[in-house]
């Protein structure tokens, strides 16, 4: 029998709050909300409907946080095997699985309902598609095929469409261009991450491209192809009249920067330095292109 002194002390309210916050993967949720904001601002007519914008961001944030929590629930055993995720709330037992399930389902359902009722039905449907494809396709496929990365880039690219749909009530060509921009950006970003944490992913049983080809050559080549495709696609908002010359020039410059970082990874696929450089370049590219879309 375990004595009182051996029992794990009860978590404080602050620790509980921090645990629930960690389940939402705040940095990823922030990026989701950011791209949703950009989609709304690019698509919105003036003057801005700030109440509609606020409701859009709240609903999308709730769905993104719920998806993150449920993803951690589904991958809690794999997370325990990886150094980068071993300290998450579920592997460390700071949170119990049933708590993550209730929390994740609850805020995701609340977010979808909020979008459907306070914004419009299309925004709610897009959020539901994002959630289901992330959890039912991408998450289980990670153990089956390296193509899961491509599948996972789809729900990751839908948020700007949610923003556009919220602002316009329909999906126009510009919304699909935003989708493709974010989709193509994600691939070099994820490939660089997969190279940096190749050993971790292999230990967890995830079929990443860098696990299947430990040299990193395949990941490097694909990163170049996606970054090269992103460059002309990123210029389409100006061609379509959604942005001006400032955006065009800025998108061209940061697109070349991103492509060069991808080429460097392809040239030195085995070492971590080039992969880390591409990962950092990806973190520069996304907020830069978002700012240009809004103000360019």
C-alpha positions as CSV (number, residue, x, y, z in Angstrom):
1,X,0.0,0.0,0.0
2,X,1.3,3.4,-0.9
3,X,1.6,5.8,2.0
4,X,0.6,9.4,2.0
5,X,4.2,10.6,1.7
6,X,4.7,8.6,-1.6
7,X,1.6,10.0,-3.3
8,X,1.9,12.6,-5.9
9,X,1.0,16.0,-4.5
10,X,-2.2,17.5,-5.9
11,X,-1.6,20.1,-8.6
12,X,-2.3,23.7,-7.7
13,X,-5.0,25.7,-9.6
14,X,-2.2,27.5,-11.5
15,X,-0.6,24.2,-12.4
16,X,-3.9,22.9,-13.6
17,X,-4.5,26.0,-15.7
18,X,-1.0,25.7,-17.2
19,X,-1.6,22.1,-18.0
20,X,-4.8,22.9,-19.9
21,X,-3.1,25.7,-21.7
22,X,-0.2,23.4,-22.7
23,X,-2.8,21.0,-24.2
24,X,-3.8,23.7,-26.7
25,X,-0.2,24.0,-28.1
26,X,-0.3,27.8,-27.8
27,X,2.3,28.6,-30.5
28,X,0.6,26.5,-33.1
29,X,-2.8,27.8,-32.1
30,X,-1.4,31.3,-32.4
31,X,-0.3,30.6,-36.0
32,X,-3.7,29.3,-36.8
33,X,-5.4,32.4,-35.4
34,X,-2.9,34.6,-37.2
35,X,-3.5,33.1,-40.6
36,X,-7.3,33.2,-40.0
37,X,-6.9,36.9,-39.2
38,X,-5.0,37.5,-42.4
39,X,-7.7,35.7,-44.4
40,X,-10.3,37.9,-42.8
41,X,-8.5,41.2,-43.3
42,X,-7.6,40.5,-46.9
43,X,-11.1,39.5,-47.7
44,X,-13.0,42.0,-45.6
45,X,-14.8,45.0,-47.0
46,X,-14.3,48.4,-45.3
47,X,-15.2,49.5,-42.7
48,X,-14.2,46.4,-40.8
49,X,-16.9,44.5,-38.8
50,X,-14.8,44.1,-35.6
51,X,-17.5,42.1,-33.8
52,X,-17.5,39.6,-36.7
53,X,-13.7,39.5,-36.7
54,X,-13.6,38.9,-32.9
55,X,-16.1,36.1,-33.1
56,X,-14.1,34.5,-36.0
57,X,-10.9,34.5,-34.0
58,X,-12.5,33.2,-30.8
59,X,-14.2,30.3,-32.6
60,X,-11.1,29.4,-34.7
61,X,-8.9,29.6,-31.6
62,X,-11.2,27.2,-29.7
63,X,-11.2,24.7,-32.5
64,X,-7.4,24.9,-32.9
65,X,-6.9,24.4,-29.2
66,X,-9.3,21.5,-29.1
67,X,-7.7,19.8,-32.0
68,X,-4.3,20.2,-30.4
69,X,-5.6,18.7,-27.1
70,X,-7.2,15.7,-28.9
71,X,-4.0,15.2,-31.0
72,X,-2.0,15.0,-27.8
73,X,-4.5,12.6,-26.3
74,X,-4.2,10.3,-29.4
75,X,-0.4,10.5,-29.4
76,X,0.3,10.5,-25.7
77,X,2.3,7.2,-25.8
78,X,4.4,8.4,-28.7
79,X,4.9,11.7,-27.1
80,X,6.4,10.0,-24.0
81,X,9.1,8.4,-26.3
82,X,10.3,11.7,-27.8
83,X,12.5,14.2,-26.0
84,X,10.8,17.2,-27.6
85,X,7.3,16.1,-26.3
86,X,8.1,14.0,-23.2
87,X,7.3,16.9,-20.9
88,X,3.8,17.5,-22.2
89,X,0.9,17.2,-19.7
90,X,-0.2,13.7,-20.6
91,X,3.1,11.9,-20.7
92,X,4.1,13.4,-17.4
93,X,0.6,12.6,-15.9
94,X,0.0,16.2,-15.0
95,X,-3.3,15.7,-16.8
96,X,-5.3,12.6,-17.1
97,X,-6.5,11.3,-20.5
98,X,-10.2,11.7,-19.7
99,X,-9.5,15.4,-18.8
100,X,-7.8,16.0,-22.1
101,X,-10.7,14.3,-23.9
102,X,-13.4,16.3,-22.2
103,X,-11.5,19.5,-22.6
104,X,-10.5,18.9,-26.2
105,X,-14.0,17.8,-27.4
106,X,-15.6,20.5,-25.4
107,X,-13.7,23.6,-26.7
108,X,-13.6,22.2,-30.3
109,X,-17.4,21.7,-30.3
110,X,-17.9,25.1,-28.7
111,X,-15.6,26.7,-31.3
112,X,-17.4,25.1,-34.3
113,X,-20.8,26.0,-32.9
114,X,-19.7,29.6,-32.2
115,X,-18.4,30.0,-35.8
116,X,-21.6,28.5,-37.2
117,X,-23.9,30.7,-35.1
118,X,-22.0,33.9,-34.5
119,X,-20.2,34.1,-37.9
120,X,-21.7,32.0,-40.6
121,X,-22.3,28.3,-41.5
122,X,-19.5,28.1,-44.0
123,X,-16.9,29.2,-41.5
124,X,-18.2,26.5,-39.1
125,X,-18.1,23.8,-41.8
126,X,-14.5,24.7,-42.7
127,X,-13.5,24.5,-39.0
128,X,-15.2,21.1,-38.7
129,X,-13.4,19.9,-41.8
130,X,-10.1,21.2,-40.4
131,X,-10.7,19.3,-37.1
132,X,-11.8,16.0,-38.6
133,X,-9.1,15.9,-41.2
134,X,-6.4,16.7,-38.7
135,X,-7.5,14.0,-36.2
136,X,-8.9,11.3,-38.4
137,X,-6.6,11.5,-41.3
138,X,-3.3,13.2,-40.5
139,X,-2.8,11.9,-36.9
140,X,-3.2,8.1,-37.6
141,X,-1.5,8.3,-41.0
142,X,1.8,9.5,-39.4
143,X,2.4,5.8,-38.4
144,X,1.5,4.5,-41.8
145,X,3.2,6.7,-44.5
146,X,5.4,9.7,-44.9
147,X,2.6,11.2,-47.1
148,X,0.9,12.1,-43.9
149,X,2.9,15.3,-43.9
150,X,1.2,16.3,-47.2
151,X,-2.2,15.3,-45.7
152,X,-1.5,17.3,-42.6
153,X,-0.7,20.4,-44.6
154,X,-4.3,20.5,-45.8
155,X,-6.0,21.2,-42.4
156,X,-3.1,23.5,-41.6
157,X,-3.9,25.6,-44.7
158,X,-7.6,25.9,-44.2
159,X,-7.6,28.7,-41.5
160,X,-7.1,31.6,-43.9
161,X,-10.1,30.3,-45.8
162,X,-12.1,30.4,-42.6
163,X,-11.1,34.0,-42.2
164,X,-12.1,34.8,-45.8
165,X,-15.4,32.9,-45.5
166,X,-16.2,34.8,-42.3
167,X,-15.6,38.1,-44.1
168,X,-17.3,37.3,-47.4
169,X,-19.7,34.5,-46.7
170,X,-18.2,32.5,-49.7
171,X,-14.9,31.2,-51.0
172,X,-13.5,33.2,-53.9
173,X,-10.3,32.6,-56.0
174,X,-8.2,34.7,-53.6
175,X,-9.2,32.4,-50.7
176,X,-7.9,29.4,-52.5
177,X,-4.7,31.2,-53.3
178,X,-4.2,31.9,-49.6
179,X,-4.8,28.2,-48.9
180,X,-2.1,27.2,-51.4
181,X,0.4,29.7,-50.1
182,X,0.1,28.3,-46.5
183,X,0.0,24.7,-47.8
184,X,3.2,25.1,-49.7
185,X,4.9,27.0,-46.9
186,X,4.2,24.2,-44.5
187,X,6.1,21.5,-46.5
188,X,9.6,22.9,-46.2
189,X,8.8,23.9,-42.6
190,X,7.8,20.4,-41.6
191,X,10.6,18.7,-43.6
192,X,13.2,20.8,-41.8
193,X,11.6,20.0,-38.5
194,X,11.5,16.3,-39.4
195,X,15.2,16.3,-40.2
196,X,16.0,18.0,-36.9
197,X,14.1,15.5,-34.9
198,X,14.5,12.5,-37.1
199,X,15.7,10.3,-34.2
200,X,12.8,11.3,-32.0
201,X,10.3,10.5,-34.8
202,X,11.9,7.2,-35.4
203,X,11.7,6.3,-31.8
204,X,8.0,7.1,-31.7
205,X,7.3,5.1,-34.8
206,X,6.3,7.9,-37.0
207,X,6.9,7.3,-40.8
208,X,8.4,10.7,-41.6
209,X,10.3,11.1,-44.9
210,X,13.5,11.7,-42.9
211,X,13.0,8.4,-41.1
212,X,12.5,6.5,-44.3
213,X,15.5,8.2,-45.9
214,X,17.9,9.0,-43.1
215,X,20.3,10.8,-45.4
216,X,17.9,13.7,-45.6
217,X,18.4,13.9,-49.4
218,X,14.7,13.2,-50.3
219,X,13.5,15.8,-47.7
220,X,16.0,18.3,-49.1
221,X,14.8,17.8,-52.7
222,X,11.2,18.1,-51.8
223,X,11.8,21.2,-49.7
224,X,13.3,22.9,-52.8
225,X,10.4,21.8,-55.0
226,X,7.8,23.2,-52.6
227,X,9.7,26.4,-52.0
228,X,10.1,26.9,-55.7
229,X,6.4,26.3,-56.3
230,X,5.6,28.8,-53.5
231,X,7.5,31.6,-55.1
232,X,5.2,32.2,-58.1
233,X,2.0,31.3,-56.2
234,X,2.8,33.9,-53.5
235,X,2.7,36.6,-56.2
236,X,-0.8,35.7,-57.4
237,X,-2.6,38.0,-54.8
238,X,-1.1,41.0,-56.8
239,X,-2.1,39.5,-60.1
240,X,-5.6,39.1,-58.8
241,X,-5.7,42.6,-57.6
242,X,-5.9,41.8,-53.9
243,X,-2.5,43.4,-53.1
244,X,-0.3,46.0,-54.6
245,X,3.3,46.5,-55.7
246,X,4.7,46.6,-52.1
247,X,3.4,43.1,-51.5
248,X,4.7,41.8,-54.9
249,X,8.2,43.1,-54.2
250,X,8.2,41.9,-50.6
251,X,6.8,38.4,-51.4
252,X,9.4,38.0,-54.2
253,X,12.3,38.9,-51.8
254,X,11.2,36.6,-49.0
255,X,10.3,33.9,-51.4
256,X,13.8,33.9,-52.8
257,X,15.2,33.9,-49.3
258,X,13.0,30.9,-48.4
259,X,14.0,29.1,-51.6
260,X,17.7,29.7,-50.9
261,X,17.4,28.2,-47.4
262,X,15.7,25.2,-49.0
263,X,18.5,24.8,-51.5
264,X,21.1,24.9,-48.7
265,X,19.3,22.1,-46.9
266,X,19.3,20.0,-50.1
267,X,23.0,20.7,-50.6
268,X,23.8,19.6,-47.0
269,X,21.0,17.2,-46.1
270,X,22.8,15.2,-43.4
271,X,23.9,18.0,-41.1
272,X,21.5,19.8,-38.7
273,X,22.8,23.3,-39.5
274,X,21.1,23.7,-42.9
275,X,17.9,22.1,-41.6
276,X,17.9,24.5,-38.7
277,X,18.5,27.4,-41.1
278,X,15.5,26.4,-43.2
279,X,13.3,26.0,-40.1
280,X,14.2,29.5,-39.0
281,X,13.6,30.8,-42.5
282,X,10.2,29.3,-42.4
283,X,9.4,31.1,-39.1
284,X,10.5,34.4,-40.7
285,X,8.5,33.7,-43.9
286,X,5.0,33.2,-42.5
287,X,4.7,36.3,-40.4
288,X,6.4,38.3,-43.1
289,X,4.0,37.2,-45.8
290,X,1.1,37.8,-43.5
291,X,2.1,41.3,-42.8
292,X,2.6,41.9,-46.5
293,X,-0.8,40.5,-47.3
294,X,-2.5,42.9,-44.9
295,X,-0.4,46.0,-45.5
296,X,1.0,45.5,-49.0
